[in-house]
Amino acid sequence: MSKGFNIPDKVIYVCTGSKCKKKGGKDLSKLFRGMIKEMGLKEQIEVIKTDCTDRCDYAPVVSMQPENYWIQQTTETKAKEAFQENILNKQ
């Protein structure tokens, strides 16, 4: 059997559909990736940009798995707090 790809313990999905992207979705994915890299957690946590989550009225939208934690109208402050509570504190 050949080597497969790394399966992370946790995944952060960041919507980068048109409305979410305009309201900062792409910047949020960069923020999360930077925090993960800085903390040396690249093997445990992955950030995935998604197309539209069909929640445009709540843009930008972020989901943290496996906790199934969703954030609406995500700001940088909300993103950092959610990362601390749902990613770092639950390891």
Backbone bond lengths (Angstrom), bond angles and torsions (degrees), N, CA, C in turn:
res aa  C-N    CA-C-N  psi(-1)  N-CA   C-N-CA  omega(-1)  CA-C   N-CA-C  phi
1 M - - - 1.445 - - 1.529 108.91 -
2 S 1.318 116.43 134.60 1.461 119.69 -178.32 1.524 110.36 -81.13
3 K 1.320 113.86 160.80 1.460 119.32 178.14 1.525 109.73 -65.27
4 G 1.316 115.41 137.88 1.455 119.87 177.00 1.512 110.35 -98.68
5 F 1.276 115.53 -171.38 1.455 120.28 178.01 1.519 110.10 -89.34
6 N 1.318 115.82 162.66 1.453 122.34 179.76 1.532 110.16 -68.85
7 I 1.314 116.62 132.89 1.461 121.52 175.13 1.524 107.02 -105.67
8 P 1.334 116.77 114.11 1.462 120.15 -176.68 1.525 112.09 -72.87
9 D 1.334 115.68 158.14 1.460 121.41 175.67 1.524 111.12 -73.84
10 K 1.323 115.88 -34.08 1.461 121.78 -177.42 1.519 109.40 -136.13
11 V 1.339 115.00 150.77 1.458 120.56 179.97 1.524 108.50 -133.88
12 I 1.317 115.05 136.11 1.463 121.43 174.62 1.523 106.74 -111.53
13 Y 1.325 115.69 117.46 1.462 121.61 177.44 1.519 108.34 -98.05
14 V 1.325 116.10 125.88 1.454 121.55 179.23 1.525 107.87 -118.24
15 C 1.325 115.27 120.87 1.454 119.17 178.77 1.522 109.25 -70.20
16 T 1.328 115.85 130.75 1.456 121.43 175.53 1.529 109.89 -126.72
17 G 1.344 114.62 28.66 1.464 119.07 170.87 1.516 108.61 -62.73
18 S 1.321 118.15 174.03 1.467 120.70 -170.70 1.528 114.05 -55.94
19 K 1.335 119.32 -49.11 1.473 120.11 -179.10 1.521 111.75 -68.82
20 C 1.324 117.10 -43.59 1.468 119.83 -179.90 1.519 110.88 -64.21
21 K 1.327 115.91 -39.63 1.464 119.93 179.46 1.532 110.27 -62.35
22 K 1.341 116.70 -44.30 1.462 121.28 179.74 1.527 111.66 -63.00
23 K 1.335 116.55 -30.51 1.463 120.33 -176.98 1.527 112.72 -97.52
24 G 1.339 117.49 13.18 1.462 120.04 171.52 1.512 116.98 111.68
25 G 1.321 118.77 8.81 1.460 121.23 -178.80 1.522 113.48 -58.43
26 K 1.319 116.47 -43.48 1.464 120.23 -179.34 1.539 110.52 -64.61
27 D 1.323 116.65 -39.91 1.470 120.76 178.46 1.526 110.96 -65.67
28 L 1.340 116.98 -35.57 1.465 120.28 178.15 1.525 111.28 -63.91
29 S 1.335 116.48 -40.50 1.467 118.35 179.19 1.526 110.45 -63.36
30 K 1.326 117.11 -37.83 1.471 121.28 177.01 1.528 110.46 -65.96
31 L 1.330 116.47 -40.53 1.465 121.15 178.71 1.526 110.41 -60.42
32 F 1.331 117.35 -50.08 1.462 120.90 179.70 1.526 111.44 -61.63
33 R 1.326 117.17 -44.17 1.468 120.17 179.90 1.526 111.00 -61.20
34 G 1.318 116.11 -40.00 1.465 120.10 178.46 1.519 112.38 -64.01
35 M 1.342 116.00 -43.33 1.465 119.48 179.36 1.527 110.66 -64.69
36 I 1.322 116.47 -42.02 1.467 121.21 -179.56 1.527 110.47 -63.05
37 K 1.317 116.55 -44.93 1.463 120.71 179.80 1.526 110.58 -64.26
38 E 1.329 116.22 -45.20 1.462 121.62 -179.05 1.528 112.12 -59.71
39 M 1.321 116.79 -34.76 1.462 121.82 -178.14 1.523 112.99 -91.26
40 G 1.332 117.15 0.44 1.451 121.07 178.31 1.520 113.54 68.09
41 L 1.329 117.00 36.02 1.465 121.24 -176.30 1.525 113.53 -111.33
42 K 1.329 117.21 20.87 1.462 120.71 -175.97 1.531 113.84 -60.16
43 E 1.308 117.62 -27.42 1.471 120.55 179.83 1.526 112.25 -80.87
44 Q 1.330 117.36 -21.84 1.468 121.22 -175.25 1.529 114.18 -100.67
45 I 1.331 117.08 -27.15 1.469 120.70 -173.77 1.523 109.37 -129.93
46 E 1.320 115.66 134.95 1.459 120.36 179.54 1.522 109.55 -125.29
47 V 1.320 115.89 143.68 1.458 122.19 175.54 1.521 107.18 -108.00
48 I 1.327 115.26 128.44 1.460 120.60 179.56 1.520 108.94 -124.10
49 K 1.335 115.89 123.60 1.455 120.80 174.53 1.524 107.51 -80.86
50 T 1.316 116.28 131.31 1.461 120.58 -179.88 1.517 110.04 -113.86
51 D 1.321 114.28 159.03 1.453 119.42 169.61 1.514 107.64 -72.21
52 C 1.262 117.52 -170.78 1.461 123.55 -175.87 1.533 112.80 -51.51
53 T 1.331 115.30 132.62 1.463 121.22 175.75 1.525 110.94 -95.56
54 D 1.323 116.56 3.67 1.465 123.80 179.54 1.527 111.46 64.28
55 R 1.328 115.99 34.89 1.458 122.35 176.92 1.529 108.96 -129.64
56 C 1.314 114.98 44.78 1.463 122.07 -171.81 1.526 113.77 -59.50
57 D 1.322 117.72 -31.03 1.462 120.46 179.52 1.524 112.00 -66.55
58 Y 1.320 117.32 -13.47 1.467 122.21 -176.15 1.524 112.67 -114.61
59 A 1.313 116.68 17.42 1.462 122.49 -174.13 1.528 112.37 -62.38
60 P 1.340 115.73 147.62 1.460 129.37 -11.28 1.533 111.49 -80.25
61 V 1.326 114.44 147.73 1.460 122.15 -174.82 1.528 109.95 -111.02
62 V 1.346 115.39 137.94 1.464 122.49 178.03 1.519 108.15 -130.99
63 S 1.326 116.54 142.16 1.463 121.96 176.05 1.523 108.84 -128.11
64 M 1.334 115.63 134.40 1.466 120.98 179.09 1.519 108.81 -114.40
65 Q 1.318 115.05 123.82 1.458 121.53 -177.02 1.521 110.29 -118.26
66 P 1.299 120.27 146.27 1.461 128.37 19.08 1.525 114.36 -92.58
67 E 1.333 118.62 5.71 1.464 120.45 -177.52 1.521 113.11 -71.29
68 N 1.348 117.54 -14.63 1.454 123.76 -176.87 1.526 110.40 58.89
69 Y 1.324 115.74 42.03 1.458 123.10 179.47 1.527 108.15 -94.77
70 W 1.317 116.99 125.28 1.463 122.54 -178.78 1.521 109.58 -114.83
71 I 1.330 115.21 141.88 1.457 121.38 177.53 1.523 107.57 -123.16
72 Q 1.306 115.74 133.39 1.461 119.95 177.29 1.518 110.03 -111.11
73 Q 1.315 116.33 155.46 1.465 122.68 -178.60 1.530 109.81 44.34
74 T 1.311 114.08 53.40 1.458 122.36 -172.31 1.521 112.13 -71.69
75 T 1.315 114.98 124.89 1.457 122.16 173.53 1.529 107.53 -103.15
76 E 1.307 116.93 171.76 1.466 120.42 177.43 1.527 109.98 -60.75
77 T 1.325 117.12 -40.25 1.470 121.32 179.73 1.526 110.76 -64.06
78 K 1.333 116.90 -47.42 1.470 120.78 178.27 1.524 110.58 -60.40
79 A 1.329 116.40 -40.67 1.465 121.20 -178.68 1.530 110.76 -63.12
80 K 1.322 116.93 -44.98 1.467 120.70 -179.64 1.521 111.48 -65.66
81 E 1.337 117.11 -41.06 1.469 120.85 178.19 1.524 110.99 -64.16
82 A 1.318 117.06 -44.53 1.463 121.30 -179.82 1.524 111.04 -65.30
83 F 1.324 117.06 -37.60 1.460 121.41 177.85 1.525 109.78 -61.91
84 Q 1.316 115.85 -45.40 1.463 120.65 179.37 1.529 110.61 -61.91
85 E 1.318 116.83 -50.19 1.467 121.99 -175.03 1.526 113.78 -71.60
86 N 1.326 117.54 -42.26 1.463 120.63 -170.92 1.527 115.22 -101.75
87 I 1.303 116.46 -14.50 1.465 119.54 179.15 1.533 109.84 -110.85
88 L 1.302 116.67 -60.27 1.466 120.55 -174.58 1.527 113.02 -71.20
89 N 1.315 116.95 -44.49 1.473 120.06 -176.52 1.525 113.10 -74.60
90 K 1.314 118.40 -11.59 1.466 120.75 -177.17 1.526 111.41 -113.89
91 Q 1.317 116.71 31.61 1.469 119.75 179.04 1.497 110.52 -95.07
